[in-house]
Amino acid sequence: MNPQTLGARTNWLPHAVLWIGVFITAFPLWVTFVASTLTPRDIAQAPMQLYPGGEFLANYAEAWSKGATGTYLSPPASTLLLNSLIVALIVTFGKISVSLISAYAVVFFKFPGRMLFFWMIFITLMLPVEVRILPTYQVVTDLNLINTYTGLTLPLIASATATLLFRQFFLTIPDELVEAAKIDGAGPIRFFKDVVIPLSRTNIAALFVILFIYGWNQYLWPLLITTSNSLDVIVVSIKKMIGTGAEPTDWHIVMSTTVLALIPPILVIIVMQKSFVKGLTDTEK
């Protein structure tokens, strides 16, 4: 048999697996989008149609400016998106800033117990959020940070993962570069600002994407720390919109809000795709 013919026959399998994976991933998203363009009556029909309806603008305008009604009076999606964006950005920049400084101190400064402090940070990777959430909640309550952006974001800022990644990268910076900076009279702050930060740009970009999505998808902590609907993040609010009692669920608003919640993370990934891939596969040294 011709090798080219054999190769053509065997190449269909990975493509078929890829298309099946795409279908499994994309089909629920398509159903969500279709439901966001239908009336509540059309959504309740079984089976629901799988092509978009004519209520696209009306549903999204209502979700954006009014929100859902019922047992849970949802804030408009514009408010929910703003809350989620604030939380995600504060968590992202906070994690990157704290991790950069802590990794820089562990790698470039010699002081007693520095490795002990690093391992104390590293050990927190072994503790799931659920183990730490009760004492963290107690501390936030004692500081009167319930229903505040500070309470929503401050406990999430520390990141052992980012500290570990930056430490491993800093260890690859040549000693000759450090010595050259000392000869030029660069102090620790100048060396950090003019050398370490520029070399870390691709790593920072990769971590930005990961940490932004992490902050955007936070559910358990915002659910516990806020009792005011005006401070709900969009992930928590979508769950609250789904009624569990006699009140009907505004499914067209739920689905429209869900689609709107997907847009910011997708935009971040699209805008920073090249930097994200480069940060995972390359360095700038």
PyMOL commands that set and color helices and strands:
alter all, ss='L'
color gray80, all
select helices_A, chain A and resi 3-10+12-35+40-44+56-65+77-108+114-126+129-142+149-156+160-170+175-183+188-199+201-216+220-225+229-231+234-241+251-271+273-281
alter helices_A, ss='H'
color red, helices_A
deselect
rebuild
show_as cartoon
